[in-house]
Amino acid sequence: MDEFNSLPKGSLFCFGLGFTCARLARRVQELSWAAAGTRRHVESPDREGEGIPVHAFSGLAPMERAAEILANVTHIVASIPPGEHGDPILRFHEADLRSLPNLQWVGYLSTPAVYGDRQGAIVHEDDEPNPGSVRGARRLAAERAWVSAFDGTGVSVQVFRLSGIYGPGRNALEQLRAGTARIINKPGQVFNRIHVDDIGTILMASMARPSHGRIYNVADDEACASGDVICYAAELLGMEPPAPIPYNSAELSPMARSFYAECKRLDTGRIRTELGVELAYPTYREGLRRILDDMEAAA
Ligand SMILES: NC(=O)c1ccc[n+]([C@@H]2O[C@H](COP(=O)([O-])OP(=O)(O)OC[C@H]3O[C@@H](n4cnc5c(N)ncnc54)[C@H](OP(=O)(O)O)[C@@H]3O)[C@@H](O)[C@H]2O)c1
């Protein structure tokens, strides 16, 4: 993070101050950056008392006072999924964003669904996308719209294709304790994961090394079945894992079903060679052990 620390202090704005962005916002605040963002429903002007200013953006209408709120922003993370009308941020604020005087860098948070099913093969960022779902097709269109919106402007837009996100507050240990952990058994189906703090490290490394239009796979080093993670978490907790549920008879949301319908392993060489990132949590094992240690220390 030496490179990031040497950047002039910036002002980060996250469209979609959810799990990943709230964690990133707190991290840059600790380094004396300004940080703020949006949620659909704003109960208090400070995200859950965490000291991050939050503004309402429903995705269905423009954010109120956008020009004033965004005036000094230098860095933007777009973390809102596209819908049937495309990317809601560009839909309502593309012109506002293009006119920001200090904007330098945009990170678009995407998904490996843009690759479609690869039947377990390794996928590299230069492989031609081939979405097999509406979700993946919308994402690919949104990725392209963000990059082309800033072509020739001097603002650098990067695309991050994130694998399954976990971290403190969203993980298999807490699912097991809450009784909500499920093992969906689809033989041969594997996917990568990524710890939320490794995403933050990758985004900050990219801010230090902008590259307009560049795509990064954001994933750990070990694609595996969902059951492997649940069983490992159960072992750490000294619990019995739940019985596997066959994929064909599992009750799944349309989003989860489209997710399990595909299988791929992400190549992650680029985040290392171009961004100089070493993952703090190269597999779910390091990540879950650290989360458990922190949970026990806090108990
Ligand atoms: N979770 C994963 O494993 C995974 C994997 C790959 C990619 N992704 C994508 O990566 C991004 C970050 O993931 P995350 O898990 O950190 O996200 P998250 O916690 O679900 O947060 C998403 C944020 O976007 C806001 N939002 C969602 N739909 C919106 C809409 N239609 N209009 C306006 N705001 C909307 C949410 O508002 P509220 O705060 O009001 O809910 C929330 O602040 C997301 O785009 C996600 O789809 C996630």
The ligand as a Tripos MOL2 file, in Angstrom:
@<TRIPOS>MOLECULE
LIG
   48    52     1     0     0
SMALL
NO_CHARGES

@<TRIPOS>ATOM
      1 N1        -21.7720  -10.7580   -3.2580 N.am      1 LIG1
      2 C1        -21.0070  -11.4030   -4.1360 C.2       1 LIG1
      3 O1        -20.5130  -12.4830   -3.8870 O.2       1 LIG1
      4 C2        -20.7240  -10.7480   -5.4650 C.ar      1 LIG1
      5 C3        -19.9610  -11.4240   -6.4160 C.ar      1 LIG1
      6 C4        -19.6590  -10.7830   -7.6160 C.ar      1 LIG1
      7 C5        -20.0950   -9.4870   -7.8550 C.ar      1 LIG1
      8 N2        -20.8570   -8.8620   -6.9210 N.ar      1 LIG1
      9 C6        -21.2640   -7.4840   -7.2000 C.3       1 LIG1
     10 O2        -20.2560   -6.6510   -6.6490 O.3       1 LIG1
     11 C7        -20.8470   -5.4640   -6.1020 C.3       1 LIG1
     12 C8        -20.5090   -5.3680   -4.6270 C.3       1 LIG1
     13 O3        -21.0340   -6.5070   -3.9630 O.3       1 LIG1
     14 P1        -21.4940   -6.4030   -2.4230 P.3       1 LIG1
     15 O4        -21.8480   -7.7860   -2.0280 O.co2     1 LIG1
     16 O5        -20.5300   -5.6020   -1.6440 O.co2     1 LIG1
     17 O6        -22.8360   -5.5510   -2.6340 O.3       1 LIG1
     18 P2        -24.0160   -5.3000   -1.5990 P.3       1 LIG1
     19 O7        -23.5830   -5.4610   -0.1760 O.co2     1 LIG1
     20 O8        -25.2020   -6.0670   -2.0600 O.co2     1 LIG1
     21 O9        -24.2840   -3.7270   -1.8360 O.3       1 LIG1
     22 C9        -24.8560   -3.2520   -3.0120 C.3       1 LIG1
     23 C10       -25.1800   -1.7820   -2.8010 C.3       1 LIG1
     24 O10       -25.8820   -1.3060   -3.9430 O.3       1 LIG1
     25 C11       -27.1370   -0.7360   -3.5390 C.3       1 LIG1
     26 N3        -28.1210   -1.1050   -4.5690 N.ar      1 LIG1
     27 C12       -28.4600   -2.3560   -4.9820 C.ar      1 LIG1
     28 N4        -29.3570   -2.2980   -5.9800 N.ar      1 LIG1
     29 C13       -29.6000   -0.9780   -6.1930 C.ar      1 LIG1
     30 C14       -30.4300   -0.2670   -7.1030 C.ar      1 LIG1
     31 N5        -31.1920   -0.9030   -8.0040 N.pl3     1 LIG1
     32 N6        -30.4170    1.0810   -7.0560 N.ar      1 LIG1
     33 C15       -29.6570    1.7520   -6.1610 C.ar      1 LIG1
     34 N7        -28.8340    1.1260   -5.2830 N.ar      1 LIG1
     35 C16       -28.8110   -0.2180   -5.2900 C.ar      1 LIG1
     36 C17       -27.4620   -1.3460   -2.1990 C.3       1 LIG1
     37 O11       -28.2970   -0.4590   -1.4760 O.3       1 LIG1
     38 P3        -28.7710   -0.7990    0.0390 P.3       1 LIG1
     39 O12       -27.5580   -0.5330    0.9000 O.co2     1 LIG1
     40 O13       -29.8740    0.1390    0.3410 O.co2     1 LIG1
     41 O14       -29.1680   -2.2440    0.0240 O.co2     1 LIG1
     42 C18       -26.0690   -1.5060   -1.5880 C.3       1 LIG1
     43 O15       -25.6710   -0.3140   -0.9560 O.3       1 LIG1
     44 C19       -22.3360   -5.5610   -6.4250 C.3       1 LIG1
     45 O16       -22.5960   -4.9470   -7.6520 O.3       1 LIG1
     46 C20       -22.5610   -7.0590   -6.5290 C.3       1 LIG1
     47 O17       -23.6880   -7.3540   -7.3530 O.3       1 LIG1
     48 C21       -21.1640   -9.4520   -5.7340 C.ar      1 LIG1
@<TRIPOS>BOND
     1     1     2 1
     2     2     3 2
     3     2     4 1
     4     4     5 ar
     5     4    48 ar
     6     5     6 ar
     7     6     7 ar
     8     7     8 ar
     9     8     9 1
    10     8    48 ar
    11     9    10 1
    12     9    46 1
    13    10    11 1
    14    11    12 1
    15    11    44 1
    16    12    13 1
    17    13    14 1
    18    14    15 2
    19    14    16 1
    20    14    17 1
    21    17    18 1
    22    18    19 2
    23    18    20 1
    24    18    21 1
    25    21    22 1
    26    22    23 1
    27    23    24 1
    28    23    42 1
    29    24    25 1
    30    25    26 1
    31    25    36 1
    32    26    27 ar
    33    26    35 ar
    34    27    28 ar
    35    28    29 ar
    36    29    30 ar
    37    29    35 ar
    38    30    31 1
    39    30    32 ar
    40    32    33 ar
    41    33    34 ar
    42    34    35 ar
    43    36    37 1
    44    36    42 1
    45    37    38 1
    46    38    39 2
    47    38    40 1
    48    38    41 1
    49    42    43 1
    50    44    45 1
    51    44    46 1
    52    46    47 1
@<TRIPOS>SUBSTRUCTURE
     1 LIG1         1 GROUP 0 **** ****
